[in-house]
Amino acid sequence: MKHIASLFILTALLFCSCGANSTKSEITAEMAFEGVSNYCHSEYDWSIAKDNPDIMYVQMGEETDSAYQVIFRSYTGAFVNFYVDKASGTTRMEEYVPTLDVKSDAGKINLFDYLERKE
């Protein structure tokens, strides 16, 4: 009985350690930029920037140990800051309107929903 209990514990530890390694999918800066850019191009009307592409853009912002910041600038002058969690891909959005000095929560997305799947 003691051997079965030991075997059970060893098996449980093995599955836990393997699961932890296999679920860790580190997001790269390139993935963060690509996913946010794809989101912005699907959700916002870019036709306004056809004649003047500098009025709308997506660019990388600051990086912390746990997240990437990707910044979208709208033709209106508003910014949407995307904070991409490096471990999970959960992306928090915060809109900032500089002319009014107003920040507001703009929701969350899953970065993986906006990355092209390569099979």
N, C-alpha and C positions, 0 to 999 in steps of 0.2 A: 504494500500500500504506500509505503514511504517513497518507493521508486516511481510510482505512478504520479504522486504529488509533485515530485521533483521534475519529472518529465513534463507535466502540465505547466509548471512555472517556467521552465526553460523554453517551452514552445510559445508561451504567452509573451515572454520577453523578446523572443526572436521575431514574432509577428509585430510587436509594438515597434521595435527598432527598424524593421524593414519598412513598415508603414510610414514612419516618420521621415525616412529618407526618400521614399518614393513620392510622398505628397509635397515635398519641398520643391516648388517650381519657381525658382528665383526669376523675377522679372528684370530684364535688362533695360537700360536707358533707351535703346533702339526700339524695343517692344513698347515701352511707355509712349514714346513719340508716335510710333506708327498707329497704335490703337486710338490714341486721342485724336490724331489727325484724321483717321478714318471716321471716327464719331463726328467730329466737327464738319467734315465734308458731307456727311449724310444728314445732319440735323440742321445746318444753317445754310441760308441761301448765299452762295458765293458769286452769283451772276452780277451782283452789284459791284464786285471787285474786278470784273473782267477788264475794264479800261484802266483801272488803277489798282494793281495787285498788292501794293504796299499798305492799303487801308485794312486788309484782313490778313492775318497770319497765325501760324502755330509755331511756337518755339519752346525750347527747353528752358526751365527755370532752375531753381536751386535743388540740390540733392541732400537728403539727410541719410542717416543709417537705415531708416525704415521706409522712406518714400522718395519718389521723384515728383517734381513739380513740372507740369507742362502748362504753358500759357497760351490761350486763344484770345486774339484781339479781334473784336467785331468792327465793322465799318462805322458803328455808332460811337466808337470810342470806349465801349465797355470791355472789360476783361473777364474771362472765365478762367480761374485757376483750377487745374485738375491736380489732385494729390493722389498719386498712384502708389498703393501699398506694394512694396517689393515682394512680399511673401505670397499675398493672396490675389493680387490683381484688382481688388476692390478699389474703386476710384471715387473719391469725394470731390464734388464740384462746388466752387464758391465764386459767385459773381461779384465783381467790383465795378462800380460806376464812379470814375474819378471826378467828374464834374459835379456830382452830388455828394461825393465822399460817403457812399453807401455800399456796405458789404452785405450779401445775403447768401444763405444756403441755397444751392441750385440742384441738390439731389446727389444720387450715386449711380454709378454704372459698374458693370463688370468688364474690365479691360478685355478679357478673352472673347467677349461677344463682338469685338471690333478688330480682332486680329485675323488675318487670313490664315486659314488652316492649310498646312503643307503636308500632304499625304504621300 
